[in-house]
């Protein structure tokens, strides 16, 4: 064999082999790029385990001392009402006392019917939401007893109770498992329909847990409902193989 031809042949063989390897690499990359993105949903119904009920009482009078007495009487009637509903007085907290003088804070020159207005909030905190819900449905009895209630900006700005679900961490693991399983079921169905086989997970996103009202209608918040819906959507990308 002609000696000068040997290096040329070696170089040519190397180029051919390199081209083959490059082609295999490209084919592998393209195969790895084949994937399906699916979502798995998990929902379950839960009950609130904590209730917070702010009751804001108001007393107004032209005599400051009389307004103060009226406020104390209203607080006493409120406590008696709650006790009649079986709510322990140790679950109550008194806060946000305020007093206003209409002569000092008068705007617009309107007629003043009561110079002094005293406000105080009694907050009920209970781990028995059903009991609080039942009591809140009888709040008209307080009005009939002469207790004046007002709304405020705390806890949503109403006198209604707020119901909270605080055990989200307990339901997270089984719900993630369920959402992931449903995502895989969807991916397997897609693979069968496309005549491919399912590979490993390419990427996964757990999703955000949401606490929603069970009865989803305009104007209804989950905080106002004892029964809620917990929902999570997991997004998983699976590789597809021929």
N, C-alpha and C positions, 0 to 999 in steps of 0.2 A: 504494500500500500504506500502511496506517495505520502511522505512525511508531512508536507505542508497541508495536506487535506485533513489530517487528524484533528488539529485544533478546530478547524471549521466544522467538522462533524460533531465534535463534542459541544461546541457552542450551539449548533442547530438543535441537538438533542435536548440541551438544557432549556432552550427557548420553548420547545414543544412541551416538555414536561412542566415547565413553569406555567404555560398557558393552560394546561389541563388542570393543574392545581388551582389556578385562579378561577377557572370556570366552576370547579367544585365548590370553592369558597363562596362565589356569588350565588350559586344555587342554594347553598346552605343558608346564607343570609336571607334570601328571598323566602325560603321555606319557613325560617324562623319568624318572618314578618307576617305570616298567616296566623291570624288570631281572631277570636270573637269576643266582643264585650257584652256582658249580660248583667242584669240587675236581679237581685233577690230581695224580696220584701218579707218582713216579719212584723206582725201586729199582735198585740194582746191587750185585753181589757184589764185594768187595774182599778183599785179603790184608793182614794185618798186616805192617808194615815195621820194627817195633821190638819187642824182647822184653826184659823185666826179670824176673830170677829171683833172689829173695832166698833164700839157704840159711843157716839158723840152726843153728849147731853148739853143742852143750852138753857140758861136762865137769864131773863132780861127783866129789868125793872128800873124805875127812876131813882130808887133808893138802893145804894150799894149793899147795905147790910141785908136787905130783903132779898136781893138777887143772890147773895151768897147762901142764905138759908134755903131758898128755892133749889139751888144747885145741890146742896147737901141732901135735901129731901128727895130729889130726883135720883141721885146716886143710890140712896137707900132703897127706893122703890125698884131700881134696876137690879140691885143685888138680890132683893126678895124675889123678883121675877125669875132671875137665873137660878136661884136656889129651888124654886118651885119646879123648874125643868130638870132638876137633878144635877146641875152644874156646880162643881165644888168651887167655893169662893177662893181657894188657894190658887186657882187657875186664872185669877183676875189680876190685871195690872192697871193702875191709874197713871195716866200720863197726859202730856200736852195741855196743861191748864193755861188758859189765857183770859185776859180781861180787857175790855175796850170801853172807852168813854166817848159817846157820840158827840159830845160838845168839843172834844179835842180833835176827833177824827172826822168832823163833819165836812162833807164835800157837796157842792151843788145847792146848798141852802134848802134842802127838802125838810119836810116836817118830821120832827123826832117824836116817836111814840114812847120809846124807852131809852133812857140815857145810858144805862150800863148793860153790858152783855158779857156774861161769863160762859166760858166753854171748857169742857173737860172730856177726855176720852177714856173710856174703860175698855181695855182690850182683853178679850177672852181667848185663851190659848188652850186647846184641848186635843188629845189624841183619840177622841171619839167623835169623828166628823158627823156621823149619823145623828148623834144627840144634838149637836150644834145646828144641823140643818133643820131638825124638828123644832128647836127653839126659835130659830129665825123666822119660821113660818107663823109664829104666834106673836110677833113683835108688835102687832096692832094693840095688844093688851097693854103695852107700856104707854102708848099714846092715850088710850082710854083712861089710864091711871094718872094722866096729867104730865107725863114725861115728854119733854120736847127733844126730838132728835134732829140732828142735821148731818148732811153729808160733808165729806172732806176730801183731801187729795191723797190720803194714805190708803194703801191696799186697794187701789183702783177707784177711789173716790166715792164709794157708796157705803151704806151701813150693812150691806150683806156680808156674809162670811167668805173668806178665801180658803179654798181647799187645796192642800198640797200633797203631792206624792213624793216621799223622801227616800224610797227604797229602790231607786233606779238601778243602782249597782248590783242588786240581787237578780234582776231580770236581764241584765246585759248579756252575760255569757250564753244562756240558752237561746236568746233571740239572735245573737250573732251567728251561732251554730245553725239555727233554722234558716236565716237569710242566706248564708253561704250554701247550704244544701239546696235551696231553691234556685240559687244562681247556677249551680252545677247542673241541676236538672234541665234548666233552660239551655245551657251550653251543650249538653249531650244531645238534646233534641235538635239543635241547630246542626251539630256535627253529623247526625244521622241524615238529616234532610239534605246536607251538602255532600254526602257520601265521603266523609272524612272521619278521622278518629280524633278523640280529644287528647291533647297533651297536658303538660303541666301548667301551672298558673304563671302568667306573664307579669301581671300586676293586679293588685287588689286595693280597694278602698272601702273601709268599714262603713263609712257614712255617719251621719249625725242622728242621734236619738232625739225624737220629737215627742212631746207630751201634748196630745190634742184632746179637744172635747169629744166625748163619746157621741153626742148629738151635734153634728157639725152643721150649724145654721147661722145665718147672718146675725151678728150681735151677741152670740153666745161664746163666752171664753171658757177655757178649760179650768181656770181658777174658780169659776162659779159652780162647777159640777163635781160631785163626789166621785162618780165613775168616770174614768178617763181612758183614752186609748194611747198606748205607747207604740211608736212606729220607728223602724229603722230600715234603710235601704242600703244594701251593700252592692258595690260595683266590682265585678271581677272580670279580668281578661284571661282567657284560656288560649293556649297555642293549639293550632290545628295541624294534624299530620295526615298525609295521604294514606 
